[in-house]
Amino acid sequence: MANFEGIETENYIISYSGIEFCRNALKSAIKSELIIIDEIGYLEMNSKGIYKEAKKIMESDKDVIVVIRKEIEKHFLKKFPYNFKKIYFITYCGT
């Protein structure tokens, strides 16, 4: 059991402080020419987590690399209907 508060998913608990850290990092990243978001997941598909910051970045004119899982591709493209040049998918890389 985790000893911090957060948002529970099927397999994890994402800490509120971790989400806030990521939100602040993305707010700072908007000043950069290239932004990498690793990763947009189920929280963002439900308008949680880093959804607002990621949406703002993807709506900008910045070059963005977004990592998503193959299984959320269709939902992702509906939630973020932007003109992506190329989409890469995470493959399982565990041990």
VOGU-498420 format. One line per 5 residues: their letters; for each residue x, y, z of C-alpha. Coordinates in steps of 0.1 Angstrom, whole numbers, plus 5000, padded with zeros to 4 digits. Example, Ala and Ser with C-alpha at 12.3 -4.5 7.8 and 13.67 -1.06 7.14 Angstrom:
REM VOGU-498420
AS	5123:4955:5078; 5137:4989:5071 $
REM end
This chain:
REM VOGU-498420
MANFE	5000:5000:5000; 5013:5034:4991; 5020:5059:5019; 5009:5090:4998; 4977:5103:4984 $
GIETE	4970:5101:4947; 4948:5090:4919; 4943:5052:4917; 4944:5035:4884; 4940:4998:4877 $
NYIIS	4977:4991:4884; 4991:5022:4901; 4986:5051:4924; 4998:5083:4908; 5008:5107:4935 $
YSGIE	4993:5142:4936; 5027:5157:4941; 5040:5138:4911; 5012:5151:4889; 5018:5186:4901 $
FCRNA	5055:5183:4894; 5047:5172:4858; 5022:5200:4854; 5048:5226:4864; 5074:5210:4841 $
LKSAI	5050:5212:4812; 5042:5248:4820; 5079:5256:4819; 5084:5235:4787; 5060:5257:4767 $
KSELI	5090:5281:4763; 5110:5254:4745; 5111:5247:4708; 5107:5210:4712; 5086:5194:4739 $
IIDEI	5085:5157:4748; 5055:5144:4767; 5061:5109:4781; 5033:5098:4784; 4997:5106:4778 $
GYLEM	4976:5079:4794; 4943:5069:4809; 4942:5098:4834; 4945:5123:4805; 4919:5104:4785 $
NSKGI	4895:5112:4814; 4906:5149:4815; 4928:5143:4846; 4965:5142:4853; 4984:5165:4830 $
YKEAK	4955:5169:4805; 4951:5207:4805; 4988:5213:4802; 4992:5187:4774; 4963:5201:4755 $
KIMES	4977:5236:4757; 5010:5224:4744; 4995:5204:4715; 4974:5234:4705; 5005:5255:4703 $
DKDVI	5028:5259:4673; 5056:5240:4691; 5072:5208:4679; 5059:5181:4702; 5067:5144:4707 $
VVIRK	5039:5127:4726; 5042:5091:4738; 5010:5071:4741; 5001:5034:4744; 4987:5016:4713 $
EIEKH	4956:5006:4732; 4945:5042:4736; 4953:5054:4701; 4917:5059:4689; 4906:5075:4722 $
FLKKF	4937:5097:4721; 4931:5109:4685; 4895:5118:4695; 4905:5136:4726; 4934:5154:4709 $
PYNFK	4922:5158:4673; 4954:5175:4660; 4973:5170:4628; 5002:5147:4640; 5029:5140:4615 $
KIYFI	5039:5107:4630; 5027:5086:4659; 5050:5062:4678; 5037:5036:4703; 5051:5023:4735 $
TYCGT	5059:4986:4734; 5063:4966:4766; 5099:4969:4777; 5098:4953:4811; 5120:4925:4823 $
REM end
